Amino acid sequence: MFVTELESALDGRKFPADELQTTHKDRPLWVRYDLEKIASAVTKDDLLNRPADIWRWRELLPVPKNARIITLNERTTRLIKTESLQKQIGHKNIWIKDESTLPTGSFKSRGMSMAITMAAHFGVKRIALPTAGNAGGAAAAYAQQADIKCLVFMPEDTPAANQYETISYGASAFLVNGLIDDCSKIVGLAKEKLNCFDLSTLKEPYRIEGKKTMGLELAQQFDWKLPDVILYPTGGGTGLIGMWKAFKELRELGWLKSDIMPRMVAVQSDGCCPIVNAFKNGERFAKPFQNAKTIAWGIRVPAAIGDFMILDALKESNGTAVAVDEEMIDDWTVMTSEKTGLSICPETAACVGALENLKNQNWIHADDRVLIFNTASGQKYKDTVKVELPKININKEINWEIIEASL
Ligand SMILES: Cc1ncc(COP(=O)(O)O)c(C=O)c1O
């Protein structure tokens, strides 16, 4: 264990790492490591001789040696590059890192495996969290493995698949006639009334560390020369914040072969874009977005407590923030699934739209290596993305002309 302390992201105040911590002034904490000690204890080649999963990075993770790891086998996810998507967008070097193959079908398993391992280690018996969908399912599955009771609050229009998975993994789940921030308020009450530990995004320090493994894997998969641009669908921002932390730690360890860091792009829908608005206005803290609406449920987050951490990462990386046309997300989802053969979620589709925009604006250059995350399996959204199949009536003559015309 190489953790030295926890540190307030807001004002740098230090907290001990050997007890359960939450936030400071309602803002997140960083986990800090003795990177010099890590560099002399292991080499990156040592790590690569281990099984290809998130636990191969254990020196860079917060889990104490004696802790029971709560895992569902979080394997390294694949990188896909398809000629047909590249042709469609008119850009070579587009990779998709497909997180849909992780346990519970989304990247949320990375953060939940870590957070629930740590919660169990510190003796937590009950957790509560709000969810836009995928976090609820992942928390439910990992909590069950840790014998922790799990209470989930989700907006009432959350995709049916997310509702189903959350209860099928054994959590108690409730639909709320509001958005994720209303669910968060209920979690705040559950904390007091039912003695639940608050596992909301960034309200405990360890989900970021789990998400950090996306960045660690990327570095290794790109032979330690990171991609030039990373497009990330940004809701609460743990993924973007975690990845940027991973890159900085790898740089400090001296493991990267190139000093060029990726330009990080936070992608949102114009139906909910608080981070994009703050970025455009040069603000470090985002104003809550009113009347948030998007079918990319994971990024329907009107206010994020890690807003300044996301915005700092965009600035430090010379990145940007893009709001795409909500009306186009359906089309990009179907197009990208077709062109990649992957089950693309609408959040990822928004990133494909952002790539088109940034390319047209020449913000992305012809030789930039671009990486997009497919953060969840598109199959979970079958009741969200509109596809309508023509029908055949077996009591009538089949119209082969129509069928042929569809080819
Ligand atoms: C599929 C999907 N993509 C992206 C996000 C946003 O993730 P983050 O909280 O890391 O910004 C979520 C969060 O719920 C999600 O479910």
The ligand as a Tripos MOL2 file, in Angstrom:
@<TRIPOS>MOLECULE
LIG
   16    16     1     0     0
SMALL
NO_CHARGES

@<TRIPOS>ATOM
      1 C1        -23.0050    5.3460  -19.8920 C.3       1 LIG1
      2 C2        -22.4840    6.4920  -19.1140 C.ar      1 LIG1
      3 N1        -21.6110    7.3220  -19.7010 N.ar      1 LIG1
      4 C3        -21.1090    8.3980  -19.0410 C.ar      1 LIG1
      5 C4        -21.4990    8.6770  -17.7480 C.ar      1 LIG1
      6 C5        -20.9100    9.8650  -17.0570 C.3       1 LIG1
      7 O1        -19.8760    9.4570  -16.2430 O.3       1 LIG1
      8 P1        -19.0750   10.3930  -15.2590 P.3       1 LIG1
      9 O2        -19.8440   10.4310  -13.9970 O.co2     1 LIG1
     10 O3        -17.7490    9.7380  -15.1070 O.co2     1 LIG1
     11 O4        -18.9890   11.7280  -15.8930 O.co2     1 LIG1
     12 C6        -22.3720    7.8180  -17.0800 C.ar      1 LIG1
     13 C7        -22.7780    8.0670  -15.6950 C.2       1 LIG1
     14 O5        -23.8030    7.6510  -15.2130 O.2       1 LIG1
     15 C8        -22.8890    6.6990  -17.7900 C.ar      1 LIG1
     16 O6        -23.7370    5.8470  -17.2120 O.3       1 LIG1
@<TRIPOS>BOND
     1     1     2 1
     2     2     3 ar
     3     2    15 ar
     4     3     4 ar
     5     4     5 ar
     6     5     6 1
     7     5    12 ar
     8     6     7 1
     9     7     8 1
    10     8     9 2
    11     8    10 1
    12     8    11 1
    13    12    13 1
    14    12    15 ar
    15    13    14 2
    16    15    16 1
@<TRIPOS>SUBSTRUCTURE
     1 LIG1         1 GROUP 0 **** ****
